[in-house]
Amino acid sequence: MMPDESRFEPDPDALVEPPPGLPDGWRVGTPDPDDPGDVRRLTELLRAHESAGRGWAGAGKADVLVEVSEHGLRTRQNVVVRDGAGVVRAWGSVHDRASGRMLFTHVVERGLVEQVGRACSDVLVEWAVGQAREVGAARGLEVQQIDTGAYADDERQHRWLAASGFTKVRTWWQMTRPVTPDEVGLVEDPARWERDGVVVRRVECERDGGEPIEADLRAVHDVLEAAFTDHFNSKPETFDEFLFRLRLDPGHRWDHWWLAEVDGEPAGALVGTESGSGSYVAYIGVVELARGRGVAKGLLRTVIADAAARGRDNVGLEVDADSPTGADRLYRGMGWETSYVTESWHRDVTVG
């Protein structure tokens, strides 16, 4: 079940004090989601962070509001460092992602001198450690993991994370595949098709434009939980947490969710989103007993055909560079190529 209230501490002053390295007048606070200036500034910082790390920016206002809006704060909390004029120079966000796993966004203005930038980074990390203890205690844990990311080419981020006790633990390939109009024929109908005992269909909705029936949503959740049990850093996530989180995605669309059934039983699932001019595969999973039946390939062909039918020009996804399943071979064989590389960096915090 989702908590009635956030597990995080909303007051940053209760967790951190500005370090000596910050210039006079700089202070720690929280962003105001109702202030267009704050939202615009956070978007600028995030886009500059993306450009420095991978060469181009993709984030927009909607991505920022996922983190800072009142609705999002049920499972998230934010901190900012402001200069003497009140301008945001650094931004941290934490997300109570699943039991034992807290995501941490770490963004510091590009162009700050090393001493000031590092002081901002230290504030964000100290605050995140304090939040890890808060959420870990609320969940009854002894150790709470902080999971943050970095672009493979972002040397500044690597340096500061390593100095703050984080360890690089995984590499991820961010892959994309072009889509052409004729690929609408890859499957008979993206809404439903059947072949060799495998049925792939969209989750069933109660009415046109309505929400899917709960049985289908639970089937998607159950399949993904089972499929990812043996995957890197898999943590249990309740059905309510799962739905709440995915509904917040700016690209969320119910008609981008598919179930695959083998001999009448749910065996695979794909959760997609709308992403710019393309579609994005947020999740794809197949239960172990159904592997080798062409379920994953069938789901991927479906999302490609669906993208073509919508006039989109690409489908993106993420794959673990060290995946024991060799999923990257399937993706590359179907036309996906790596566009950039990201990394996971972890730090374990003792809750007590």
N, C-alpha and C positions, 0 to 999 in steps of 0.2 A: 504494500500500500504506500501511497505517497504521504509524506508528513503533512500535517495540517499547517505547520509553520516551518520556515527555513531552519536548517540545522546550523547555519552560519551566524557569526557575530557581526551585526550590522555596523558597529562603531569601530572604525579603524584605529582610533586613539586607544582603544582597549587592548590592541594587539601590538602596535609599533610606536616608536618615537622617531622623529626625523634624525638621521645620523649626522655627525659633524660635517660630512662631505657635501651636504646640500648648501647652496648659497643662502644668504640671509633672506628671510621673507618667504622662502619656499615652504610649503606645508602639505600635509597628507589629508585627504578627504575622500568624498565619494562623488561620482558623477551624477548629474541631474538629468534623467531621461526626458523630462518635460522642457528642458532648455535646448532649443535648436542649436545654440552655439556649442554646447557640450557635445551633443550628438555629432555635429559636423566635425568638431576637433578630433573626437575619437575615431571617426571614419578616416580622417586625414592620417592620423598616426598609424592605423591599421594598414592602410593602403601603402604608406611609405615603408612599413615593415615588410610587406609582401614584395614590393618592388626591389628592396635591397636584398632580400633573400632568394628570390627566384627570377627576378628580371621584369616582372609585370604585376599589376595590381588587379584584383578581382572583387574585393569586398565592397559592400555598399552600406547604406544606412540601415537596411533591414538586418544585415548581419550584426551590426552593433546593437540594435534594439533587442535581438534575441538575448544578449548578455545583460543589458541594463534596464529593460522595461520592467514595470511592476509585475507583469505576468511571469516573466522569466526569473524574477528574484525568488520565486518559490524554491528553486534548486540552485540558484547562483548568487554570488555576491561580488562586488567590485570595489576597487580602490584606485585613486588617482593621486599623482603628485602634481601640484600646481606651483607655478612660479609666483613672484611677488605681485604680478599683475593679474593673477587668477587663471592664467593660461595653462591647460593641461600639458605636461611634458612627459608623463609616463602613465601607463594604465595596466592594472592587473585585474584579472577576472578568474574566479574559481567556480567550478561546476561539480556538484555532488552527483557524479555520473552513475555510480553503482556501489554496492557494498565493497569497501576497501579501496576504491579508486576515485580520486578527485582530480579532475582536469584543471590545469592552470595555464591561463593565457598571460604572456609576459611581453609587453610592448613598451619600448623606451624610444623617445624621439631620436631620430637619426640626426647626426650633426652635433650632438652635445659633446663637449670635451670628455675625455675618458673618466676623469675623477668625478664629474657631476653625473655622467651617465651611469657609472658603476654605483654611485650612491643611490640613484633612483632604483637601479636593479636590486640593490640590497634591501631597500624598503619593500619592494614588491615581494621578494622572497620571504623576508621576515613575516610579513602579513600573511602570505600563503601558508607558512609553517604554522602560524597561530590558528588559521582557519582549519588546517588539517587536524589539529588537536581537537577543535570544536566539533567538527563533523564526525571524527573518529569516536569521540566520547559519546556523542548522540547515538551512534550506531552500535555502541558497546564493543569497540575494537581495541586491541592493544597496539596495533601498528596501522597507520593510515598512509597509503601511497599517494604521492603527488606525481602526476603524469603530465609532463609538458612537452612541447614539440619545438623543433627548429628546422629550418631549411638546411640542406646539406652544405650549402656554400656560405652560410651565415657565420663567419668566424667570430664575430663579436658576440653573438648569442652563445656559441659554444664556449667561449672563454669565460663569460660571466656565469653560465650555468655550472660549469665544472668547478669554478671557484666557490660556488654556493652549495656544493655538496651533491649536485646531480650527476648521474652517470648515464652515458648514452647506452641504450639497451637494444634498440632495433632500428632498422632502416626500412622505409616504405617507398615503393615506386608509385608515383601518381601517373596513371596511364590514360590515354585518350585514343579514340578510334573515330575516323571520319565516317559519316553516314551519307549515303546517296539515295535519291528518291526511289530508285528501282528496288531498294532493299525492303520496301514495304511488303514484298512477296516472300520474304524469308520464312514466314509462317502463314497459315491460312487466314487467321484472324487474331490479332494481338489480344482481343477480349477473351478468346477461348479457342483452343485447338487440341487435337488428340492424335497420338501416334504410338503404336506398340505398347499399349497399356499405360502410357503416360499422358495425363491431362494437365495442361497449363491454362490457367484462367485468372482473370482479375478477381480480387476479393469481391464478394457479392454485397451490394448495397441494398438497404431497406427500400429505397426509392431513388429515382433519378436525382443526382446531386446530393443525396443524403449520405450519412455515415455508413460504413460497412457493418454487416452484422457481427456481433461480438464473437461468435463461434469462429468466423474466418480470421478475425484479428488475433484471437488466442492461438489459432493454428499457426499463424505466421510467427508469433512470439515463441511458441513451443519449438517449432522447427529450428529457428535461429539459435535459441538457447542450446538445443541438443547438438546442432551442427558445429558450434563454436566452443564446445566444452574443452576440447584438446588444443585450442588455438592459443597463441601467445597472449598473455595478460587478460584472458577471459575472466570476467567477474560476473556473478549472478545479478540479474536485474529483474525486478518484478514487472509483471504485466502493466501495472499502472505507471511505473516509472518509464517504461519503454514507450508507451503511447504518449505520455506527457512530453517527453523529450523530442520525439519525432514530429509531433504536431507543431513544435516551435520552429522547425526548420523553415526558412523563408521559401524554399522550393517545394514544400510538402504538398502532395496531391494524392488523394485516395486512389485515383485511377492510374497510379504508378506503382501499385502494390499487386504482386502476383503470387499465387499459390500453385505448386506442382503436386499432383496426386499420382501415386503409383499404385495400381491395383486398388484404387478407391481410397487410399490413405494419404494424408498430407506427408510429403517427403521432401519438398523443397520450397524455398520462398525467395522472392526478390523484392526489395523495397527500393524504389527509385524516386528521384526528385527532378524537378525542373531546374536547370542550371544555365542561365544565360541563353545562348542559342542552341543549347543541347540538353541532353538528359544525363543524369548521374546515378550510378549504381551505389546507393548507400550501403546496402547489405545484399549478399547472395549466399545462401547456405543450403546444403543438402545433407540429410541425415545419413549416417554411415551405411545403413542397410540398403539404401537406394543408390549408392554410388556405383558408377559403371553402367547406368541405364540411360545416360545421355540427358539427365535432368538439368545439370548446370548449363550445358550447351543450349538446351532448349529454352531455358529462361533467358539466356543472353541473346539468342536469336529473337526472342519475343520483344525484349526492350529495344533492340536495334530496329525491328520492324515498326514498333510503336513510334519511335523517334522519327523514322522516315515518314510515317503517316501524318505526323504533326508538323512536317516541314523543317525539322531540326537537322543540324549538320554534324553533330558529334555525340558520342556517349563516353563519359569518363568513369573511372573507378580507381580504387586504391588496392594495392596488393603488397603483402608482406614479402620483402625481398628474401627472407629466410624461411618462407613457408614450407613445411614438410610435405604438403600435399602437391607441390609443384603447380599451383594454380596459374602461375605466370605463363607456363607453357600453353595452357588452354587459351589464355587471353592473347598471347602473341600469335598463336595459330589462327585466331579469329580476327586479327588485324589491329590489336591494340599495341601501342608503342609508348614508352616512357617519355613524359614531357618534362617532369622535374622530380626531385627526390627530397623526401623529408625524413626526419629522425624522431624517435621517442627518447626522452630523457626522464629518468625517474629519481625520486628521492623518497626514502621511507622515513616516516616521522613516528617516534614513540609517543603514543597518546598520553600516557600517564604523566 
